[in-house]
Amino acid sequence: MEQNSYKAEPLGNGVEVFVSNEHTFGTDAVILSHFAKVKNTKKAIDLGTGCGIIPLILCRENPPKQAFGVDISEKAIEQLNLSIKHNKLEDTLTAICSDLNDLKGKVEFGSFDVVTCNPPYKADGAGIKSESGADILARHETACSLEDVIRVASKLLQTSGRFFICQRPERLGDIICLCRQYKIEPKRLRTVHKKVGCEPWLILIEGRKCANANMRIDPPLFVYDENGEYTGDMLKIYSVYKESAVNGR
């Protein structure tokens, strides 16, 4: 695709991501990126990366020495490669077009200290599928299952490496069971609510490879206050991004 098929979205600190109608990002990806901030990261990989929003935000400040974005869609990887070149991140961020179940030989297993994933939320066959092929891949477990994501994350992680994932609250039991099955111990949980008084619409989980059982529950994150404005916590998450958008950078 030509560059003019995309729109550049500022992420702050001079970093921009190219988005399209097929591959864009939402609030959940931005929240997960903030949740997954780890200082002194050597190697990070994002599974099902889409437009690459999560690795690009991770590279915005305290970038890993090496970062990878994996997606099965050739168009998504073309789009991410454009963002990589635009931001001069060729020495840091690598885009890989692959089924996540076929990563052997493409990246080094057991070498990553951070794995992230904003996976499809709906199990295959659950709910009405969108007409767009890209939407189906992003929202439904057609190309990969939750178990695939967690199994592959375990293979990629070194001992004590961290796994960060967001999901709908109803999948919490599945995540805990699958993480323990594949030797990733859930260590931190945070619920995300539209506003005070609402049930959570998103959960954030951090797991560690081969760690002891001991989960911490963070205070809930509320997106909007009683006036429909972003809460202080959300302003902190969006601060650099919002300032860049307002200032046109």
ZADO-1210 file (C-alpha; in nm, 4 decimals, padded with zeros to 6 digits):
<atoms>
<atom x="00.0000" y="00.0000" z="00.0000" code="MET" pos="1"/>
<atom x="00.1012" y="00.3572" z="-00.0511" code="GLU" pos="2"/>
<atom x="00.1829" y="00.5706" z="00.2523" code="GLN" pos="3"/>
<atom x="-00.1084" y="00.8032" z="00.1730" code="ASN" pos="4"/>
<atom x="-00.3474" y="00.5095" z="00.2392" code="SER" pos="5"/>
<atom x="-00.2661" y="00.5484" z="00.6067" code="TYR" pos="6"/>
<atom x="-00.3152" y="00.8128" z="00.8706" code="LYS" pos="7"/>
<atom x="-00.0334" y="00.8994" z="01.1127" code="ALA" pos="8"/>
<atom x="-00.1417" y="00.9139" z="01.4781" code="GLU" pos="9"/>
<atom x="00.0993" y="01.0852" z="01.7234" code="PRO" pos="10"/>
<atom x="00.1923" y="00.8782" z="02.0269" code="LEU" pos="11"/>
<atom x="00.4176" y="01.1319" z="02.1959" code="GLY" pos="12"/>
<atom x="00.7926" y="01.1878" z="02.2161" code="ASN" pos="13"/>
<atom x="00.8032" y="01.2159" z="01.8379" code="GLY" pos="14"/>
<atom x="00.6697" y="00.8626" z="01.7773" code="VAL" pos="15"/>
<atom x="00.3817" y="00.8131" z="01.5338" code="GLU" pos="16"/>
<atom x="00.1838" y="00.5055" z="01.4348" code="VAL" pos="17"/>
<atom x="00.0226" y="00.4584" z="01.0950" code="PHE" pos="18"/>
<atom x="-00.3375" y="00.3413" z="01.1199" code="VAL" pos="19"/>
<atom x="-00.5867" y="00.2286" z="00.8568" code="SER" pos="20"/>
<atom x="-00.9502" y="00.1246" z="00.8421" code="ASN" pos="21"/>
<atom x="-00.8417" y="-00.2391" z="00.8786" code="GLU" pos="22"/>
<atom x="-00.5688" y="-00.2021" z="01.1399" code="HIS" pos="23"/>
<atom x="-00.6085" y="00.0623" z="01.4072" code="THR" pos="24"/>
<atom x="-00.6108" y="00.0576" z="01.7880" code="PHE" pos="25"/>
<atom x="-00.8410" y="00.1219" z="02.0824" code="GLY" pos="26"/>
<atom x="-00.8290" y="00.2266" z="02.4450" code="THR" pos="27"/>
<atom x="-00.7622" y="-00.1311" z="02.5591" code="ASP" pos="28"/>
<atom x="-00.4316" y="-00.1458" z="02.3696" code="ALA" pos="29"/>
<atom x="-00.3147" y="00.1857" z="02.5167" code="VAL" pos="30"/>
<atom x="-00.4083" y="00.0727" z="02.8694" code="ILE" pos="31"/>
<atom x="-00.2295" y="-00.2609" z="02.8217" code="LEU" pos="32"/>
<atom x="00.0825" y="-00.0811" z="02.6947" code="SER" pos="33"/>
<atom x="00.0891" y="00.1287" z="03.0112" code="HIS" pos="34"/>
<atom x="00.0302" y="-00.1788" z="03.2305" code="PHE" pos="35"/>
<atom x="00.3210" y="-00.3574" z="03.0587" code="ALA" pos="36"/>
<atom x="00.5811" y="-00.0837" z="03.1133" code="LYS" pos="37"/>
<atom x="00.8942" y="-00.2537" z="03.2414" code="VAL" pos="38"/>
<atom x="01.2248" y="-00.0700" z="03.2800" code="LYS" pos="39"/>
<atom x="01.5480" y="-00.2166" z="03.1457" code="ASN" pos="40"/>
<atom x="01.3713" y="-00.4590" z="02.9120" code="THR" pos="41"/>
<atom x="01.6149" y="-00.6417" z="02.6866" code="LYS" pos="42"/>
<atom x="01.3755" y="-00.8306" z="02.4588" code="LYS" pos="43"/>
<atom x="01.0010" y="-00.7789" z="02.4164" code="ALA" pos="44"/>
<atom x="00.7541" y="-00.9313" z="02.1737" code="ILE" pos="45"/>
<atom x="00.3904" y="-00.8483" z="02.1009" code="ASP" pos="46"/>
<atom x="00.1686" y="-01.1269" z="01.9664" code="LEU" pos="47"/>
<atom x="-00.1123" y="-01.0322" z="01.7259" code="GLY" pos="48"/>
<atom x="00.0335" y="-00.6843" z="01.7025" code="THR" pos="49"/>
<atom x="-00.1956" y="-00.5365" z="01.4325" code="GLY" pos="50"/>
<atom x="-00.0733" y="-00.1846" z="01.3549" code="CYS" pos="51"/>
<atom x="00.2011" y="-00.2294" z="01.6168" code="GLY" pos="52"/>
<atom x="00.0604" y="00.0125" z="01.8734" code="ILE" pos="53"/>
<atom x="00.1894" y="-00.1800" z="02.1773" code="ILE" pos="54"/>
<atom x="00.5552" y="-00.2232" z="02.0699" code="PRO" pos="55"/>
<atom x="00.5600" y="00.1348" z="01.9379" code="LEU" pos="56"/>
<atom x="00.4414" y="00.2689" z="02.2753" code="ILE" pos="57"/>
<atom x="00.6963" y="00.0473" z="02.4519" code="LEU" pos="58"/>
<atom x="00.9646" y="00.1982" z="02.2251" code="CYS" pos="59"/>
<atom x="00.8464" y="00.5522" z="02.3009" code="ARG" pos="60"/>
<atom x="01.0253" y="00.5699" z="02.6370" code="GLU" pos="61"/>
<atom x="01.2773" y="00.3349" z="02.7945" code="ASN" pos="62"/>
<atom x="01.2755" y="00.1243" z="02.4760" code="PRO" pos="63"/>
<atom x="01.3764" y="-00.2418" z="02.4880" code="PRO" pos="64"/>
<atom x="01.7080" y="-00.3318" z="02.3278" code="LYS" pos="65"/>
<atom x="01.5101" y="-00.5509" z="02.0889" code="GLN" pos="66"/>
<atom x="01.1362" y="-00.5550" z="02.0196" code="ALA" pos="67"/>
<atom x="00.9248" y="-00.7639" z="01.7860" code="PHE" pos="68"/>
<atom x="00.5675" y="-00.7383" z="01.6585" code="GLY" pos="69"/>
<atom x="00.4060" y="-01.0555" z="01.5230" code="VAL" pos="70"/>
<atom x="00.0911" y="-01.0725" z="01.3135" code="ASP" pos="71"/>
<atom x="-00.0564" y="-01.3219" z="01.0696" code="ILE" pos="72"/>
<atom x="-00.1837" y="-01.0427" z="00.8409" code="SER" pos="73"/>
<atom x="00.0537" y="-00.9319" z="00.5644" code="GLU" pos="74"/>
<atom x="-00.1238" y="-00.5956" z="00.5463" code="LYS" pos="75"/>
<atom x="-00.0757" y="-00.5361" z="00.9186" code="ALA" pos="76"/>
<atom x="00.2952" y="-00.6137" z="00.8904" code="ILE" pos="77"/>
<atom x="00.3322" y="-00.3860" z="00.5862" code="GLU" pos="78"/>
<atom x="00.1683" y="-00.1123" z="00.7897" code="GLN" pos="79"/>
<atom x="00.3922" y="-00.1730" z="01.0920" code="LEU" pos="80"/>
<atom x="00.7028" y="-00.1735" z="00.8735" code="ASN" pos="81"/>
<atom x="00.6020" y="00.1700" z="00.7481" code="LEU" pos="82"/>
<atom x="00.5764" y="00.2941" z="01.1085" code="SER" pos="83"/>
<atom x="00.9147" y="00.1401" z="01.1910" code="ILE" pos="84"/>
<atom x="01.0819" y="00.3166" z="00.8998" code="LYS" pos="85"/>
<atom x="00.8988" y="00.6446" z="00.9696" code="HIS" pos="86"/>
<atom x="01.0165" y="00.6433" z="01.3327" code="ASN" pos="87"/>
<atom x="01.3702" y="00.5244" z="01.2466" code="LYS" pos="88"/>
<atom x="01.3307" y="00.2178" z="01.4680" code="LEU" pos="89"/>
<atom x="01.4896" y="-00.0319" z="01.2286" code="GLU" pos="90"/>
<atom x="01.7608" y="-00.1173" z="01.4821" code="ASP" pos="91"/>
<atom x="01.5117" y="-00.1732" z="01.7633" code="THR" pos="92"/>
<atom x="01.1763" y="-00.3015" z="01.6335" code="LEU" pos="93"/>
<atom x="01.1244" y="-00.5913" z="01.3918" code="THR" pos="94"/>
<atom x="00.7920" y="-00.6875" z="01.2292" code="ALA" pos="95"/>
<atom x="00.7301" y="-01.0577" z="01.1666" code="ILE" pos="96"/>
<atom x="00.4507" y="-01.1902" z="00.9475" code="CYS" pos="97"/>
<atom x="00.3675" y="-01.5283" z="01.0949" code="SER" pos="98"/>
<atom x="00.1084" y="-01.7463" z="01.2575" code="ASP" pos="99"/>
<atom x="00.2071" y="-01.7309" z="01.6230" code="LEU" pos="100"/>
<atom x="00.1964" y="-02.1120" z="01.6260" code="ASN" pos="101"/>
<atom x="00.4745" y="-02.1118" z="01.3645" code="ASP" pos="102"/>
<atom x="00.7396" y="-01.8961" z="01.5320" code="LEU" pos="103"/>
<atom x="01.0006" y="-02.1678" z="01.5808" code="LYS" pos="104"/>
<atom x="01.3197" y="-02.0618" z="01.4021" code="GLY" pos="105"/>
<atom x="01.1923" y="-01.7053" z="01.3504" code="LYS" pos="106"/>
<atom x="01.2642" y="-01.5860" z="01.7053" code="VAL" pos="107"/>
<atom x="01.4620" y="-01.7414" z="01.9876" code="GLU" pos="108"/>
<atom x="01.2452" y="-01.9337" z="02.2329" code="PHE" pos="109"/>
<atom x="01.3226" y="-01.8872" z="02.6018" code="GLY" pos="110"/>
<atom x="01.4945" y="-01.5512" z="02.5438" code="SER" pos="111"/>
<atom x="01.2252" y="-01.2873" z="02.6048" code="PHE" pos="112"/>
<atom x="01.1735" y="-01.1016" z="02.9306" code="ASP" pos="113"/>
<atom x="00.8441" y="-00.9421" z="02.8164" code="VAL" pos="114"/>
<atom x="00.5596" y="-01.0881" z="02.6062" code="VAL" pos="115"/>
<atom x="00.2433" y="-00.8841" z="02.5464" code="THR" pos="116"/>
<atom x="-00.0847" y="-00.9687" z="02.3788" code="CYS" pos="117"/>
<atom x="-00.4162" y="-00.7938" z="02.3227" code="ASN" pos="118"/>
<atom x="-00.5906" y="-01.1078" z="02.1961" code="PRO" pos="119"/>
<atom x="-00.9252" y="-01.1750" z="02.0327" code="PRO" pos="120"/>
<atom x="-01.1868" y="-01.1491" z="02.3074" code="TYR" pos="121"/>
<atom x="-01.4495" y="-01.3865" z="02.1723" code="LYS" pos="122"/>
<atom x="-01.4085" y="-01.7622" z="02.1547" code="ALA" pos="123"/>
<atom x="-01.4577" y="-01.9064" z="01.8070" code="ASP" pos="124"/>
<atom x="-01.8301" y="-01.9509" z="01.7477" code="GLY" pos="125"/>
<atom x="-01.9317" y="-01.7048" z="02.0206" code="ALA" pos="126"/>
<atom x="-02.1394" y="-01.4054" z="01.9153" code="GLY" pos="127"/>
<atom x="-02.2043" y="-01.2578" z="01.5720" code="ILE" pos="128"/>
<atom x="-01.8922" y="-01.2229" z="01.3626" code="LYS" pos="129"/>
<atom x="-01.8098" y="-00.8977" z="01.1848" code="SER" pos="130"/>
<atom x="-01.8122" y="-00.8914" z="00.8069" code="GLU" pos="131"/>
<atom x="-01.4544" y="-00.7615" z="00.7791" code="SER" pos="132"/>
<atom x="-01.1859" y="-01.0294" z="00.7645" code="GLY" pos="133"/>
<atom x="-00.9532" y="-00.8103" z="00.9714" code="ALA" pos="134"/>
<atom x="-01.2258" y="-00.7611" z="01.2332" code="ASP" pos="135"/>
<atom x="-01.2864" y="-01.1347" z="01.2571" code="ILE" pos="136"/>
<atom x="-00.9164" y="-01.2018" z="01.3194" code="LEU" pos="137"/>
<atom x="-00.8979" y="-00.9227" z="01.5775" code="ALA" pos="138"/>
<atom x="-01.2166" y="-01.0080" z="01.7710" code="ARG" pos="139"/>
<atom x="-01.2700" y="-01.3833" z="01.7357" code="HIS" pos="140"/>
<atom x="-01.0446" y="-01.6804" z="01.8111" code="GLU" pos="141"/>
<atom x="-01.0345" y="-01.8018" z="01.4518" code="THR" pos="142"/>
<atom x="-00.6608" y="-01.7803" z="01.3732" code="ALA" pos="143"/>
<atom x="-00.5508" y="-01.8525" z="01.7311" code="CYS" pos="144"/>
<atom x="-00.7067" y="-01.9436" z="02.0642" code="SER" pos="145"/>
<atom x="-00.6406" y="-01.8078" z="02.4106" code="LEU" pos="146"/>
<atom x="-00.4594" y="-02.1335" z="02.4826" code="GLU" pos="147"/>
<atom x="-00.2387" y="-02.0812" z="02.1742" code="ASP" pos="148"/>
<atom x="-00.1410" y="-01.7348" z="02.2986" code="VAL" pos="149"/>
<atom x="-00.0490" y="-01.8535" z="02.6487" code="ILE" pos="150"/>
<atom x="00.1301" y="-02.1678" z="02.5301" code="ARG" pos="151"/>
<atom x="00.3436" y="-01.9684" z="02.2849" code="VAL" pos="152"/>
<atom x="00.4099" y="-01.6955" z="02.5422" code="ALA" pos="153"/>
<atom x="00.5452" y="-01.9623" z="02.7781" code="SER" pos="154"/>
<atom x="00.7795" y="-02.0914" z="02.5071" code="LYS" pos="155"/>
<atom x="00.9063" y="-01.7410" z="02.4336" code="LEU" pos="156"/>
<atom x="00.9658" y="-01.6324" z="02.7935" code="LEU" pos="157"/>
<atom x="01.2833" y="-01.6883" z="02.9869" code="GLN" pos="158"/>
<atom x="01.2521" y="-01.7908" z="03.3522" code="THR" pos="159"/>
<atom x="01.0971" y="-01.4999" z="03.5493" code="SER" pos="160"/>
<atom x="00.9984" y="-01.3328" z="03.2201" code="GLY" pos="161"/>
<atom x="00.6739" y="-01.1362" z="03.2285" code="ARG" pos="162"/>
<atom x="00.3559" y="-01.1948" z="03.0309" code="PHE" pos="163"/>
<atom x="00.0986" y="-00.9154" z="02.9970" code="PHE" pos="164"/>
<atom x="-00.2495" y="-00.9732" z="02.8577" code="ILE" pos="165"/>
<atom x="-00.5883" y="-00.7991" z="02.8583" code="CYS" pos="166"/>
<atom x="-00.9204" y="-00.9757" z="02.8204" code="GLN" pos="167"/>
<atom x="-01.2880" y="-00.9588" z="02.9023" code="ARG" pos="168"/>
<atom x="-01.3640" y="-01.0379" z="03.2699" code="PRO" pos="169"/>
<atom x="-01.5555" y="-01.3548" z="03.1844" code="GLU" pos="170"/>
<atom x="-01.2298" y="-01.5112" z="03.0576" code="ARG" pos="171"/>
<atom x="-01.0424" y="-01.4616" z="03.3874" code="LEU" pos="172"/>
<atom x="-01.0845" y="-01.8228" z="03.4981" code="GLY" pos="173"/>
<atom x="-00.9598" y="-01.9478" z="03.1609" code="ASP" pos="174"/>
<atom x="-00.6523" y="-01.7240" z="03.1790" code="ILE" pos="175"/>
<atom x="-00.5543" y="-01.8331" z="03.5304" code="ILE" pos="176"/>
<atom x="-00.5993" y="-02.2032" z="03.4492" code="CYS" pos="177"/>
<atom x="-00.4111" y="-02.1834" z="03.1189" code="LEU" pos="178"/>
<atom x="-00.1280" y="-01.9733" z="03.2609" code="CYS" pos="179"/>
<atom x="-00.0678" y="-02.2257" z="03.5379" code="ARG" pos="180"/>
<atom x="-00.0934" y="-02.5118" z="03.2899" code="GLN" pos="181"/>
<atom x="00.1913" y="-02.3562" z="03.0913" code="TYR" pos="182"/>
<atom x="00.4033" y="-02.2520" z="03.3930" code="LYS" pos="183"/>
<atom x="00.3136" y="-01.8826" z="03.3932" code="ILE" pos="184"/>
<atom x="00.2039" y="-01.7797" z="03.7411" code="GLU" pos="185"/>
<atom x="-00.0534" y="-01.4939" z="03.7517" code="PRO" pos="186"/>
<atom x="00.1101" y="-01.2254" z="03.9685" code="LYS" pos="187"/>
<atom x="-00.0934" y="-00.9070" z="03.9213" code="ARG" pos="188"/>
<atom x="-00.4541" y="-00.8275" z="03.8318" code="LEU" pos="189"/>
<atom x="-00.6231" y="-00.4956" z="03.7583" code="ARG" pos="190"/>
<atom x="-00.9846" y="-00.4415" z="03.6581" code="THR" pos="191"/>
<atom x="-01.0848" y="-00.1608" z="03.4206" code="VAL" pos="192"/>
<atom x="-01.4266" y="00.0079" z="03.4537" code="HIS" pos="193"/>
<atom x="-01.5989" y="00.2655" z="03.2352" code="LYS" pos="194"/>
<atom x="-01.6858" y="00.4593" z="03.5528" code="LYS" pos="195"/>
<atom x="-01.7515" y="00.4125" z="03.9248" code="VAL" pos="196"/>
<atom x="-02.0476" y="00.1810" z="03.9832" code="GLY" pos="197"/>
<atom x="-02.0017" y="-00.0106" z="03.6564" code="CYS" pos="198"/>
<atom x="-01.8858" y="-00.3695" z="03.6340" code="GLU" pos="199"/>
<atom x="-01.5389" y="-00.4092" z="03.4766" code="PRO" pos="200"/>
<atom x="-01.5299" y="-00.4316" z="03.0972" code="TRP" pos="201"/>
<atom x="-01.1615" y="-00.5283" z="03.0822" code="LEU" pos="202"/>
<atom x="-00.9082" y="-00.7104" z="03.2978" code="ILE" pos="203"/>
<atom x="-00.5298" y="-00.6741" z="03.2895" code="LEU" pos="204"/>
<atom x="-00.3119" y="-00.9633" z="03.4035" code="ILE" pos="205"/>
<atom x="00.0631" y="-00.9924" z="03.4542" code="GLU" pos="206"/>
<atom x="00.2117" y="-01.3394" z="03.4824" code="GLY" pos="207"/>
<atom x="00.5671" y="-01.4601" z="03.5431" code="ARG" pos="208"/>
<atom x="00.7315" y="-01.7699" z="03.4064" code="LYS" pos="209"/>
<atom x="00.8046" y="-02.0316" z="03.6736" code="CYS" pos="210"/>
<atom x="00.7226" y="-01.7951" z="03.9632" code="ALA" pos="211"/>
<atom x="00.5745" y="-01.8734" z="04.3040" code="ASN" pos="212"/>
<atom x="00.2005" y="-01.8334" z="04.3643" code="ALA" pos="213"/>
<atom x="00.1258" y="-01.4868" z="04.5034" code="ASN" pos="214"/>
<atom x="-00.1143" y="-01.2545" z="04.3188" code="MET" pos="215"/>
<atom x="-00.1436" y="-00.8816" z="04.3851" code="ARG" pos="216"/>
<atom x="-00.4682" y="-00.7013" z="04.2990" code="ILE" pos="217"/>
<atom x="-00.4125" y="-00.3405" z="04.1943" code="ASP" pos="218"/>
<atom x="-00.6703" y="-00.0664" z="04.2588" code="PRO" pos="219"/>
<atom x="-00.9372" y="-00.0557" z="03.9837" code="PRO" pos="220"/>
<atom x="-00.8868" y="00.1752" z="03.6879" code="LEU" pos="221"/>
<atom x="-01.1855" y="00.3997" z="03.6056" code="PHE" pos="222"/>
<atom x="-01.1854" y="00.5485" z="03.2559" code="VAL" pos="223"/>
<atom x="-01.4411" y="00.8305" z="03.3066" code="TYR" pos="224"/>
<atom x="-01.5463" y="01.0382" z="03.6065" code="ASP" pos="225"/>
<atom x="-01.9022" y="01.1458" z="03.6960" code="GLU" pos="226"/>
<atom x="-01.8828" y="01.4295" z="03.4392" code="ASN" pos="227"/>
<atom x="-01.7856" y="01.2002" z="03.1544" code="GLY" pos="228"/>
<atom x="-01.4256" y="01.3263" z="03.1521" code="GLU" pos="229"/>
<atom x="-01.1135" y="01.1134" z="03.1739" code="TYR" pos="230"/>
<atom x="-01.0126" y="01.0339" z="03.5319" code="THR" pos="231"/>
<atom x="-00.6728" y="01.1333" z="03.6686" code="GLY" pos="232"/>
<atom x="-00.5445" y="00.7793" z="03.6152" code="ASP" pos="233"/>
<atom x="-00.6525" y="00.7831" z="03.2513" code="MET" pos="234"/>
<atom x="-00.5004" y="01.1271" z="03.1969" code="LEU" pos="235"/>
<atom x="-00.1687" y="00.9872" z="03.3203" code="LYS" pos="236"/>
<atom x="-00.1965" y="00.6988" z="03.0735" code="ILE" pos="237"/>
<atom x="-00.2965" y="00.9243" z="02.7835" code="TYR" pos="238"/>
<atom x="-00.0930" y="01.2322" z="02.8856" code="SER" pos="239"/>
<atom x="00.1908" y="01.2196" z="02.6320" code="VAL" pos="240"/>
<atom x="-00.0392" y="01.0918" z="02.3573" code="TYR" pos="241"/>
<atom x="-00.3028" y="01.3613" z="02.4192" code="LYS" pos="242"/>
<atom x="-00.0481" y="01.6424" z="02.4404" code="GLU" pos="243"/>
<atom x="00.1018" y="01.5356" z="02.1094" code="SER" pos="244"/>
<atom x="-00.2409" y="01.5188" z="01.9423" code="ALA" pos="245"/>
<atom x="-00.3329" y="01.8679" z="02.0665" code="VAL" pos="246"/>
<atom x="00.0007" y="02.0165" z="01.9611" code="ASN" pos="247"/>
<atom x="00.0007" y="01.8383" z="01.6275" code="GLY" pos="248"/>
<atom x="00.3186" y="01.6397" z="01.6955" code="ARG" pos="249"/>
</atoms>
